[in-house]
Amino acid sequence: MGRLPSLRSARAVRPPSRRALASAVAALALGGCAQFPELDRAISPEARAAPAPRIEPLGPLVAEPGAGQAETARDETLARAEALRAASAALAGQAPDPRAQERIAERRRRLVAERAALSE
C-alpha cells in the first residue's frame, strides 16, 4: 500500500491574481454586448407597436392592507372554531364502542409519550 502525501508536500492553493479576475470580468462584460437575433425575432410586430405599459407608484398598493381580508379571515376562522366546538360538545355525550375507546386511549398514550420526548 502506498503512502499518503504529507501536508508539508502539498502545495498551497493561491487565490486568483488580479489579472485573472480582470480578464474574467472583461470576458463576461463583452459577452453581454452580443447580439441575439433569435430573441429579436421572438417579439411580434404587434408587440413592438404596442404602447409602453403605464408605471404606477408602488407605495399606495403596498399601503393598503388588503381591504379587510385579515378581518374576513379572522371571522371565518372564529366561526369554524365555534362550529368545531359545537360538534365536539354534541359528540362528548356519546360513548364509542370498547374497541374504539381502546384505540383512542392507545393513541393518547403515544401522543403523551411523544410530547414528553420532544420536551426533553
SULNORZI-V741008 format. One record per backbone hydrogen bond with DSSP energy under -0.5 kcal/mol. NH is the residue of the N-H (numbers start at 1). CO is the residue of the C=O. E is the energy in kcal/mol with one decimal. If there is no record, write none. Layout:
BEGIN
[[NH,CO,E] [NH,CO,E]]
END
This chain:
BEGIN
[[9,6,-0.5] [10,6,-0.6] [14,12,-0.6] [21,17,-2.1] [22,18,-2.8] [23,19,-2.2] [24,20,-2.1] [25,21,-2.4] [26,22,-2.4] [27,23,-2.3] [28,24,-2.1] [29,25,-2.4] [30,26,-2.4] [31,27,-1.7] [32,28,-1.1] [33,30,-1.1] [34,31,-1.1] [39,36,-0.8] [40,36,-1.6] [41,37,-2.3] [42,38,-0.7] [43,39,-0.6] [43,40,-0.8] [44,42,-0.6] [48,44,-2.0] [49,45,-2.0] [50,46,-1.1] [56,54,-0.6] [62,58,-2.0] [63,59,-2.2] [64,60,-1.2] [69,66,-0.6] [72,68,-2.3] [73,69,-2.6] [74,70,-2.4] [75,71,-2.7] [76,72,-2.6] [77,73,-2.4] [78,74,-2.6] [79,75,-2.3] [80,76,-2.3] [81,77,-2.4] [82,78,-2.3] [83,79,-2.2] [84,80,-2.3] [85,81,-2.4] [86,82,-2.3] [87,83,-2.3] [88,84,-2.4] [89,85,-2.6] [90,86,-2.1] [91,87,-1.9] [92,88,-1.3] [93,89,-0.6] [94,91,-1.2] [96,94,-0.5] [101,97,-2.3] [102,98,-2.1] [103,99,-2.3] [104,100,-2.5] [105,101,-2.4] [106,102,-2.6] [107,103,-2.5] [108,104,-2.4] [109,105,-2.3] [110,106,-2.4] [111,107,-2.4] [112,108,-2.3] [113,109,-2.3] [114,110,-2.7] [115,111,-2.5] [116,112,-2.3] [117,113,-2.3] [118,114,-2.2] [119,115,-1.8] [120,116,-0.7] [120,117,-0.5]]
END
